């Protein structure tokens, strides 16, 4: 009896380290792949439709008690890649933006794979949830920056974007802000954790007239 419980205790932590989750919040679909060396997170817009040009971000977050362990675990995490929509996207040492076009005739509620070091075999898989039709809204004619945001959280900005995060410039408090995801109807930026109080926020899409607003963090 004692041996049985000892073996069960060893199996439970192993299953926890390979758990994966996918959630939708604040305009984002967030996929989290948990590994013994840390986590790999993928950010996508939560509203993806046929023929959309889409930008997302993949981030490796290594664990470790010291710099040596963190460096070693990061070296293992970047060996993986993300399989999505028939394409493969590598994991980098820093947050890495990727882009793809959603094909016609294929609703975006397929799978996302975490691929092994060879980039061929899935080691973990998640199903991307589809946004209900009644929640899908057209893009507004102009970008709409919210007036209040929780610091350290994603900020969704509805507007007429092109889906290519590389052509979107965003500053918060005169500092560049990271675009986590973008669709033709919105972009989602990371609002800095230290941006307390009123922050002048500016978004410029593909060289067009920028929109500006003071945002309370």
C-alpha positions, -999 to 999 in steps of 0.1 A, spaced: 0 0 0 28 24 9 46 18 -24 15 25 -44 11 60 -28 48 67 -33 45 61 -70 13 82 -73 31 111 -57 58 110 -83 34 110 -112 13 140 -102 41 167 -105 51 153 -139 16 158 -152 14 193 -139 46 204 -156 32 195 -190 -2 212 -186 -13 237 -211 -41 263 -211 -58 287 -235 -80 316 -225 -96 347 -240 -95 380 -222 -91 417 -230 -91 412 -267 -66 384 -266 -64 347 -271 -36 336 -248 -21 301 -251 3 289 -224 25 258 -229 40 247 -195 73 228 -197 99 218 -171 122 246 -182 94 273 -180 65 284 -202 60 294 -238 31 319 -243 14 328 -276 -8 359 -279 -34 362 -307 -64 384 -313 -96 369 -299 -115 377 -332 -99 360 -362 -120 357 -394 -115 344 -429 -90 362 -451 -77 382 -421 -41 393 -419 -32 385 -383 -2 394 -361 7 376 -329 35 373 -304 53 343 -289 73 347 -257 96 323 -239 96 326 -201 123 304 -185 124 295 -149 154 292 -126 168 302 -93 198 320 -107 210 335 -140 228 303 -150 197 282 -146 176 308 -165 201 309 -194 202 272 -196 164 268 -195 160 295 -221 183 277 -244 160 247 -242 128 266 -247 140 283 -279 144 248 -295 106 245 -297 84 261 -324 47 269 -328 26 252 -354 -4 272 -364 -26 273 -395 -2 251 -415 27 274 -407 56 272 -382 69 300 -361 101 298 -341 105 307 -304 131 334 -298 152 347 -269 129 377 -267 93 384 -275 89 376 -312 61 389 -335 48 366 -363 22 372 -390 -1 350 -411 -32 352 -433 -63 332 -424 -74 313 -455 -109 315 -468 -132 285 -461 -114 276 -429 -129 290 -397 -104 299 -370 -111 274 -343 -84 248 -352 -54 237 -333 -21 252 -321 8 229 -317 40 231 -297 65 214 -319 97 196 -309 132 206 -316 130 191 -351 99 212 -358 79 182 -370 63 164 -341 37 181 -318 45 176 -281 15 196 -269 -17 208 -286 -44 233 -279 -77 240 -296 -83 277 -304 -118 288 -294 -140 305 -319 -156 339 -310 -194 337 -313 -209 354 -344 -230 378 -323 -198 391 -306 -180 399 -339 -181 436 -346 -169 456 -375 -139 479 -371 -148 515 -362 -139 542 -387 -112 556 -363 -91 541 -336 -107 542 -301 -82 544 -273 -97 536 -239 -96 563 -211 -87 539 -183 -64 509 -182 -51 486 -155 -13 489 -155 6 458 -165 -23 445 -185 -32 443 -222 -50 474 -237 -73 467 -267 -76 496 -292 -104 490 -317 -98 506 -351 -91 502 -388 -58 483 -387 -41 462 -414 -33 432 -392 4 438 -395 19 448 -362 52 458 -379 34 489 -394 18 500 -361 36 524 -339 24 529 -303 39 550 -275 27 553 -239 41 582 -219 66 589 -248 79 553 -245 75 526 -272 48 501 -263 48 464 -275 20 454 -298 10 419 -286 -15 411 -313 -34 428 -342 -63 420 -365 -80 443 -391 -103 454 -364 -81 461 -334 -46 460 -319 -37 450 -284 -7 466 -267 10 458 -234 4 487 -210 35 491 -188 33 481 -152 50 513 -141 28 537 -162 7 550 -133 -13 581 -135 -22 600 -167 -2 588 -197 -3 603 -232 -9 574 -256 -5 576 -293 -12 550 -320 -2 554 -357 -12 528 -382 10 524 -413 20 561 -416 -15 574 -413 -27 603 -391 -20 592 -355 -47 591 -328 -38 604 -293 -55 603 -259 -46 607 -223 -50 573 -206 -53 569 -168 -32 540 -156 
